[in-house]
Amino acid sequence: MTRHRDSGACLCELAADPVLVACPSCAAQAVVVDGRLVCPACAHVRPYKRVWCWDNARFVPDLWLSTPCAGHTLWALNGSHLDLLESYVGAALREDPHPSCVRRMTILAKLPGWLKSAKHRDELLRAIRRLRATAPGAPRRSPPAPAR
């Protein structure tokens, strides 16, 4: 049986790692680090201000890691966020070691019901794998060998 124990992480803690967004200039994958958006594809750089708390980030249209899933939009800030979602969604046993007053502040406590539902587990895990394939460091398929 797989198990997930809530670490008490907040969305703003996950945003401490680079956040993946779509470049407003060329639509390629860009990264937000220390309040700056940087696109390696077109060298676009600009200040990027967003407060990463749950209320302001319900759905951020420029996030790179977003996909339709179960009639909703599944999104993640970065690979760490995907790891957390995958561990939680895939777990048959979800433990909450925190008192109720702290529990309301964690990212997992604020997940929508459709994402917590076991009936969407397979679809969510497939969507997470699709998103992970587009994240930096994802294994890329090598191009086909030229015909001889």
VENFEN-V43399 format. One record per pair of residues at least 12 apart in sequence whose ideal C-beta (glycine too) atoms are under 8 Angstrom apart, sorted by the first residue. I is the first residue (numbers start at 0). J is the second residue. Records with the same first field share a line. If there is no record, write none. Layout:
# VENFEN-V43399
I=J ; J
This chain:
# VENFEN-V43399
0=91 ; 92
1=89 ; 90 ; 91 ; 92
2=90 ; 91 ; 92 ; 93 ; 94
3=86 ; 87 ; 89 ; 90 ; 92 ; 93 ; 94
4=94 ; 96
5=93 ; 94 ; 95 ; 96 ; 97 ; 102 ; 105 ; 107 ; 108
6=105
7=97 ; 101 ; 104 ; 105
8=83 ; 105 ; 106 ; 107
9=52 ; 104 ; 105 ; 106
10=51 ; 52 ; 53 ; 56 ; 76 ; 106 ; 109
11=50 ; 51 ; 52
13=51 ; 76 ; 77 ; 79 ; 80 ; 83 ; 106
14=51 ; 76 ; 77
16=76 ; 77 ; 78 ; 79
17=30 ; 31 ; 32 ; 77
18=30 ; 31 ; 32 ; 51 ; 62 ; 76 ; 77
19=31 ; 62 ; 63 ; 64 ; 76 ; 77 ; 134 ; 135
20=36 ; 47 ; 59 ; 61 ; 62 ; 63
21=61 ; 62 ; 63
22=36 ; 38 ; 40 ; 41 ; 43
23=36 ; 43 ; 45 ; 61
24=38 ; 41 ; 43
25=38 ; 40 ; 41 ; 43
27=39 ; 40 ; 41
28=40 ; 63 ; 133 ; 135
29=43 ; 63
30=135
31=47 ; 49
34=46 ; 47 ; 48
35=47
51=76
53=106 ; 109
56=76
58=72 ; 74
59=74
62=74 ; 75 ; 76
63=133 ; 134
64=76 ; 77 ; 80 ; 81 ; 130 ; 133 ; 134
65=130
66=126 ; 129 ; 130
68=119 ; 122 ; 123 ; 126
69=113 ; 119 ; 122 ; 123
70=113
71=111 ; 113 ; 114
73=114 ; 123 ; 126 ; 127 ; 130
75=127 ; 130
77=134
78=131 ; 134 ; 135 ; 136
81=127 ; 130 ; 131 ; 134
83=106 ; 107
84=114 ; 123 ; 127
85=124 ; 127 ; 131
87=107 ; 110
88=114 ; 120 ; 123 ; 124 ; 127
89=120 ; 124
93=107
95=108
